[in-house]
Structures are given as C-alpha cells and as structure tokens.
Amino acid sequence: MITAILAGFIAAIAAPYIHKAAPRLAGYFLTLVPLSIFAYLGTYIPAIANGEIISSHYKWFPELNIHIGFLIDGLSLTFALIISGIGALIVFYGSSYLHGHKKLGRFYGYTFFFMASMLGVVLSDNLITLFIFWELTSISSYLLIGFNHESEKARNAALQALLVTGGGGLALLAGMIIMGFAGGSFNISDLLSQHDAIISHELYFAMLFLIFWGAFSKSAQFPFHFWLPSAMEAPTPVSAYLHSATMVKAGVYLLARLNPAIGGTEPWTYTLLIFGGITMVLGAVQALGQTDLKRILAYTTVSALGILVFLIGIGTQTAITAAIIFLVIHALYKGSLFLVAGAIDHETGTRDVRFLGGLGKKLPYVMIAAVLAALSYAGLPPLLGFIGKEMIYESTLHGEGVTILLTTIAVLVNMLLVATAIIVGIKPFFGPFRETPKHPHHAPFRLWFPPMLLASLGLIFGIFPSLLSETIIAPAASASMGTTFTANLHLWHGFNLSLLLSVLTLLGGFFFFYIRSIGRQINNFYTSHSEYLMESVYYKVIDRMVKFASWQTKFFQDGYLRHYIYWMMTTVLVIGFLSLFSFVDLSVISLTIHQIYLYEILIVVVLLLAAFFAIKSKSVLGAVASIGITGYGVALIFVFYGAPDLALTQFSIETLTVVLLVLIAYKIPRFASYSSKSTKIRDAVISISVGSFITVILLVLLSSEPPETISHYFLDNSYILAHGRNVVNVILVDFRALDTMGEITVLSIAAVGVITLLKLRMGKEKKDALVKDKQN
C-alpha cells in the first residue's frame, strides 16, 4: 500500500523532467504510473470480496506510540480504484488538452502529487496520518486550481479553496484528537469498535461539530458549497479529476469511514439529513440557471455531494448501499461529462450552452460519450444510473422518520438533475448547427477516448450489475456500516413505487428543461442579493481580517526596536504574574541571608554601576563598554559557582559582541534623547517590574524543595544508550538533541541575516533620499 502512495509522489517529482526530456511521449509514459497503481490495487479485489481486511503498520515514533498505518477494505479500495483509474485517464486526456502548454510538465507533477495525497487519505488507518494527507490534498488542489496563475480569477479561486478547506482541516484535526482520546487509540480500525465509548464521551458533540466542519468544507456542503463552482477556473482535466471524482469526495469518504464509530446518533443523523438536503436542493436549483458547461456541472456536483451526505445520514443498509452505488455512478458520468465539456471547449472555443448546437456531426465520438453519460446521469435504463436512482428512492421510501418529505426532496432534486443532463449532454449535439468562435473538427483520440470509456462503463455495469455488486459495492457498504451483508443489484425490480417515481422524475426533468429560463431568473435573483450569499460573507470576513492585520501590524510593528521590547516584556509580565499568583504558593519564599563574601559584594557593585552607566551614557562606545562589563560580571558569577563551561561561553560571547559593536560604533551618532518624561516613567516601570518578576521567580525556586536530581540517569545511561563517554556531549547531542538542533537553527538563521545585511547595498537614489530625509 505504501508502495502505491510513494510511487505517486516519486512520479510527481520525476514528471516535469520526463516531460522535458520527451515531450511527445511523456503523456503516454506517465499514464502508465496511475494505470499500474490501478492494476496493483485491482489484485486486492478477490480478497476484499471474500471479506478480508488487509492492513500494514510501520513504526514512526515507537516511544510515543505513533505509527503509520494503512488499511484496505471495501470502502478504501473503492475510492482508491476511482482515484487511480480516473487519474490515468486524466493524465492521458491532459496530455492532449494541454498539448503545447509551456507548463504541461508542471501539470503532470501537480496531478501526481494530488493523486498520491488522495490515496494516502483513503488508505490511512491512522487519524494523524489521514490528516497529513488531507492537508496535502488541500495544498496540491491549490496548485492545480491556480494552474493558470496569470489569471487573477484562478489565483483567487485557488486561495478561496485553500482557505475554506484549510480552515476545515484545522477543525478536523481538533475533532480527530478528541476522537482519539475518547476511543483510546488513533488507529481507525481500533476506533470503529469503540462506538459506545465515543458517543458517550462528554466531548462527543464538540467532536462531531469539528469533524462535520472538516468534512463539509472539503465536500462543499452548505454553507461551504460556494468554493467548488469558483474552482472551475482550473483547466478542465483538473475540474474533472478534483471536483467530480476525487477531492470533493474526501469529506464523503470520511463520513462513511467514521460512520460505525460516531454515527447512528440523532445529532449525526439529523445534521447530515439537514445539511445534505439543503446542499442537494441548492446545487440543483443553481445548476439550472447556469449557461457555462463547467459551472452547470460544478453545481450539479455540489448537489450530488449533498445526495451522498443525505444518504449517509439516512444510515440504513439500503441507503449506504445506494450511496456507494451513486459514488461510482457519479465518478463515471460526471468525469465523462467534464471531459466532454473540455473537448467541446477545445474544439469550438466556447462552453456557453446558448451558442452550442448541432455538434453531433462535427464531434461524433464525443457526442456518443456525452449521450451515454447523460442517460446514466438522468437515470435511464439500462445504464447504471437507473439502478442508482431506484436505490435512492428505495432508501427514502423505507427509511425511518418523515419518508414522504425525504422522498419528495429526492424526486425534486433528480428532476432538476435530469434537466441539467439534457442541457449538458444532449442539447449541444442536436438541433441546427450554430457557428462557434472556432470551427470544430473531429476531436483527437486522447480527447474522446477517456470520456467514451467512462460512459461505456456506466452502460456495461448497468447491463451486468453483478460485476460490481459483490466485488465492490457490498464490501464498501459493509465497511461503512460496520457489518457484513450482500448487495443484490438488479436492473429490473418489477413494477413498483420506485419505478413509478423514476418515470415521474423523467417527466419532471423534461418539464424543468423547457422552463429552464426560470432557473436563470432564480440565479439572477441570487446574484442581485449577493450580500446574503455565503461567498459574499467569505469575502467580507477576509476583508475584515486583512484590515485587522494591517492595523495590528501598524500598531505593534512600527519599526522601533524599543517598542518591540516593551510589548514583549509587558506580555511576559501580564502572563507571568497571572500564572505566578494563580499557581505558585508565594508563602514558601524565604529571605534568610547566608554568609556573603567580599568578592560577591564587589561583583554586585560592579554590575550595578555598569548597568547604571550603560543607561546614562551619551556615547555608543561608553554604553557598549558598560554592557560588556555586566556580561563579564555574570561570567565571574558562573566561575565562582562551579559552572566554568558557561563562564567560557559567556566570556566568548561578550568579547565577540563588544568587538563587533566597537567596530561599527564609529558610524553611529551620539545618543540623542527625545523621550518625554511620561515615556521615561513608563520604561522605568516596565524595567523595574521585569526585574521584580525575575527576582520573585528566583526566590521561589531557591526557597522550594529541589526536585530529584537526574544527573545519575545521564551518568548511568550515556554510554549504554548513546555510546558516548563524554556525558556533557551526550546530553547535548542525544538526550537534548532537539534542543541543540533548535539552537543551531537559530544561529544559522542569525548568520544568514548577518550575511544578508553585509551584502546589502543601497542604490544611489535611496542614499540621496535618506540623506535628504535626515537633513529635513
């Protein structure tokens, strides 16, 4: 399993170089990567169909009990096959669609980066691992949506998707942490059997809210649905891959995966029913009012995602089975229709359905793919879409609660989706031919074969549903339910209420198609009241955040070092004193004075005098010399109290600091005091308060019982565990390795900063402006 994921990441690194070396053959060669992953995952189908669950775990931080785990069961295998299979077609299609594009190699790299990340999401058996891959999908989708980064719309859409899904990701992390503690493990396979412990936890509702936030934002559920249509600024292959078959299904996958662990409760059921229902209706209504092929498909994708969440919310065996079937159906027909839209745009130069018609003779193979996909989309027999639609109606008719309302919503949404299926899959190819910006020709093989294959699979699986029922659908639904059962799929169930509703849906779909102008009026109404839409709320929030950040920057980071220091010191004082008086018993302070030696008195006097002269000095050299004396005085204290190593470090640092400051002091003018009396009082209060705070802390530490020494542990284990005889070196390099690494990092950053300043050269114009500013 990890091999498949690593292969994707390796391909992401190698793809741009492969394309640069062989631009004509790169598309064919790189298609073999996801195709090989698909074939590899396909070898697991027989075992999974027999009820096996295959897992593998790798130790990451054994001391912290953190492991990387991967799991293949029916649910993860279904998603992984969709991700890799459609990924192969997208790479193959994209090599022609973006042929000649100067950044085609980058497209390959981003696509493989995303594919590997999505495989990591669906194959992970650990919550933390899943979250890492989850965030990688957000980053990779940001790169893909903003692929045409010269376009401002593409940049804004990419940023919007990143912020919405990234914010949801942070909420998801918090929910996962709560879930891990509630269930006693971060391994998903362990949590699935801890249903009672998790739902009875005191933070169950908080956990549910956070997980819903993460899943809803990723799968474009209301109120986060607005980012998905905006993401249509991406190239068509990206839209087909991310926003119909893979990324937007990540939230649905998460809900289906966690259903046995946290589902089955009223908050779970009603939340998914309400938000899924709103999303499916809202997406279908808005789709009817669009004229751009990709935006129509985008809004219908929003509606389809709502249907999936809606079915998971119903939660019955039939509903979960219907959700898995619809998941596969949607990947096939929506992926095909997106690619058809790309082929139409590529050959005609437009995606506006108002100016498309009669393309069947010009693009015959594309037309066949579009018609097959549209018929499956509309739910006509003998395609797989018909079986899925009947299963949806079976779920609502035999579910618990308000079955009439649920069924009515499902029928209405499917009517609207039938109308959009006619608009995107039938209308552009029939009727009189309309002139387009480009004269259409036969689409090349790589543009019509991928959509044709996806649409044909919808027909094959519809005629022979047994190919899917026990190999894919039943294992996936069983994994989501947490119980094993069979899924007997049939094209014909006889004359029943579901069939009647299907016929009614088709008639209603034709009706909505003929009155589709009403949908445009509704869309215009939405646009005219845009201030109430969630996308407008998003932009207002972002605008307020930018303004607040600007004010905060101007207030706290005004360019004066002294202001930075007193803000930091004030913050330390406030937090420190609150903690000190809240959690520390100050009564332990003892003011007993032990024997004081003459050299101690002399050192203290020298330190005080040096500090005083540093404050009162009017010259830089005098202040530098005084500060150096305070440093040397502290080093002497280290010598007298048995810390020669610290003393040597202090002597070295002080000497180096004094030398460097003296070398540059001749370019610094004399100190000039512009501080008012109130400023001096403020600075004095802060300084005295900081000194008093440190004094109190030291008195508390000196008056408290010292903790048990750990020196014997280092002495006993330095050689045994770290194989070093120098205990100090072992402590720094092994036992405190992260601390030492942090110090090295800080020094490295400081060195880079110094080098940058030394290499800084002002231009003549800047120098003249600076001189003029000083003169004024």
Secondary structure as UniProt FT lines:
FT   HELIX           2..21
FT   TURN            23..25
FT   HELIX           26..42
FT   TURN            43..44
FT   HELIX           45..49
FT   TURN            50..51
FT   STRAND          54..61
FT   HELIX           62..64
FT   STRAND          66..72
FT   HELIX           74..97
FT   TURN            98..100
FT   TURN            102..103
FT   HELIX           104..123
FT   HELIX           127..145
FT   TURN            149..150
FT   HELIX           152..183
FT   HELIX           188..191
FT   TURN            192..193
FT   HELIX           195..199
FT   TURN            202..203
FT   HELIX           204..218
FT   TURN            219..220
FT   TURN            222..223
FT   TURN            225..226
FT   HELIX           227..230
FT   HELIX           231..233
FT   HELIX           236..240
FT   HELIX           241..245
FT   HELIX           247..249
FT   HELIX           250..262
FT   HELIX           266..288
FT   HELIX           293..314
FT   HELIX           317..348
FT   HELIX           353..355
FT   TURN            359..362
FT   HELIX           364..378
FT   TURN            381..382
FT   HELIX           384..397
FT   HELIX           403..425
FT   HELIX           427..429
FT   HELIX           445..463
FT   HELIX           466..468
FT   HELIX           469..473
FT   HELIX           474..481
FT   HELIX           497..514
FT   HELIX           516..528
FT   HELIX           530..532
FT   HELIX           534..556
FT   HELIX           561..583
FT   HELIX           586..588
FT   HELIX           598..616
FT   HELIX           620..640
FT   TURN            641..642
FT   HELIX           644..665
FT   TURN            666..667
FT   HELIX           677..703
FT   HELIX           711..722
FT   HELIX           727..730
FT   HELIX           731..735
FT   HELIX           737..759
FT   HELIX           764..775
//
